Amino acid sequence: MKKEQDIHGLEMSSELMLDLARQAAELTVERIKGLSKEGVWEGEFRQVLEEQWSREVPERGKSAQEVLKLVANKILPLALRLDHPRCFGFVPSSPTWPGVLADFITAGHHVNQCTWLTSSGPSQVELIVIDWFRRWIGYPKSAGGLFTSGGSAASVDALVAAREAAGHPERGAVYISDQGHSSLARSAMVIGIRPEGIRKVPTDRYFRLDLQALKDMVARDRTAGLNPIAICANAGSTSTGAIDPLGEIANYCQDEGIWFHVDAAYGGFAVIAEEGKKLLHKIEHADSIGLDAHKWFFQPYEAGCLMVKDIKTLEGPFGVRPNFLQDTVWGDKHPNFSDRGLQLSRSFRALKVWMSVQTFGMAAFRQAISNAMKFTAQAEQYIDKSPTLELLTPSSLGIVCFRVNSKDSPLSEEELTELNSKVLTHIFWDGSAFLTSTTLREKFSLRLCIINHNTTWNNVRKTLQAIEKFGRESFKN
Ligand SMILES: Cc1ncc(COP(=O)(O)O)c(C=O)c1O
């Protein structure tokens, strides 16, 4: 236990700093190594926490070790363990340790990754990592990008570029498939698109954007005086993992002179694996692509990224240079990442990816992504053969959708919704696995997103068996 003399004002002795860092590292490693024995979810109602946790602002500090323990034992466990090997809900993610350390060491070095002047080393690393992404996607040399907080922020930046490329017209319109992530509609709203210009395009039976419907909609809208700014496609939709017909949409966008944005926040990193590259064929024809390294590239939050085919399309609109930053302008060869997007002060997010890849090598990442796709396909086969389960969409990248339903079941849609919600609640409170649901054309669907690198087939199989068991029990009641 450290004494008061280890703390002076807002500073600590080296000994105390190291002790705390060691304690934080030990608590974290212990948590990670014990994950599979823990439940996947833990949470509490607000009223309970209001009663348990003090709202007082302490005038004098307490023991730093005690504060750390409180955080590790009481606060942080009340959360979904997205990195748990049996977490299949939403879009989970399991960060690699070098990525975690990158966040720690970056914070400790207090990097502001906004301009070349403030951070030339970090800027060079961000350039290198962005160039890796460029090569993985298959973008030309003119391409570039930046790290963002996440996929949502990447979409905002992308739509600003799209709007400016279109000449910032009045009555702009953005086209999003009815399976597009909610962040796309939000981003359209942020860049000033009015509600009537946020256009939802129908999808086909596999939940892929219907190209003919898109063409008809754009033609009608142009006649009605709307000005298309961007068409947003999915390269891995959140509900089903659907990949829109990227090549065909790209050709259409080119013919029509409309910006083509691909939301690959969850699915994009599949390009590094051979089978993923095939599935995401022609993604490189997009004008911009959103990617989330905090999803399928195993990094801690926040590690989003926007890539654009021509970096000038970002640097033009965002290159606002006030007098008080005049010293930071070092010319084209020394880009200021703050000239590529929304943020001025930025953390050094690229370091997580850089350190992780340097440490493990690409082969390990490729293997982890291939495994995930293999397990998802295996889950599809398992579901297809199960007498208790009904496959609702084929596996795509890392997602498969299904529900509890027997072939000769007399249950109505309403009853099936009730039954499946019940099964989901069972799984939820049982805590041994976590999955979430979606609704696919009025059908309540269970959904597994199998992308964590620490997930084994056994984890997936056991989860499916638990769903079958709860399903059978719910059928009887
Ligand atoms: C396809 C897709 N796009 C965008 C997002 C939003 O990304 P973020 O939460 O990083 O802002 C998500 C999140 O799950 C997603 O799955």
The ligand as an SDF file (V2000), in Angstrom:
LIG
                    3D

 16 16  0  0  0  0  0  0  0  0999 V2000
  -22.2580   -2.3800  -41.1870 C   0  0  0  0  0  0  0  0  0  0  0  0
  -22.0270   -1.3970  -40.0810 C   0  0  0  0  0  0  0  0  0  0  0  0
  -21.8520   -0.1000  -40.3740 N   0  0  0  0  0  0  0  0  0  0  0  0
  -21.6340    0.8280  -39.4270 C   0  0  0  0  0  0  0  0  0  0  0  0
  -21.6000    0.4770  -38.0960 C   0  0  0  0  0  0  0  0  0  0  0  0
  -21.3730    1.5480  -37.0560 C   0  0  0  0  0  0  0  0  0  0  0  0
  -20.0460    1.4910  -36.6470 O   0  0  0  0  0  0  0  0  0  0  0  0
  -19.5490    2.1690  -35.2630 P   0  0  0  0  0  0  0  0  0  0  0  0
  -20.3620    1.5220  -34.1930 O   0  0  0  0  0  0  0  0  0  0  0  0
  -18.1080    1.8280  -35.2430 O   0  0  0  0  0  0  0  0  0  0  0  0
  -19.8070    3.6210  -35.3750 O   0  0  0  0  0  0  0  0  0  0  0  0
  -21.7830   -0.8540  -37.7320 C   0  0  0  0  0  0  0  0  0  0  0  0
  -21.7620   -1.2640  -36.3150 C   0  0  0  0  0  0  0  0  0  0  0  0
  -22.0070   -2.3850  -35.9720 O   0  0  0  0  0  0  0  0  0  0  0  0
  -21.9990   -1.8210  -38.7520 C   0  0  0  0  0  0  0  0  0  0  0  0
  -22.1930   -3.1180  -38.4660 O   0  0  0  0  0  0  0  0  0  0  0  0
  1  2  1  0
  2  3  1  0
  2 15  2  0
  3  4  2  0
  4  5  1  0
  5  6  1  0
  5 12  2  0
  6  7  1  0
  7  8  1  0
  8  9  2  0
  8 10  1  0
  8 11  1  0
 12 13  1  0
 12 15  1  0
 13 14  2  0
 15 16  1  0
M  END
$$$$
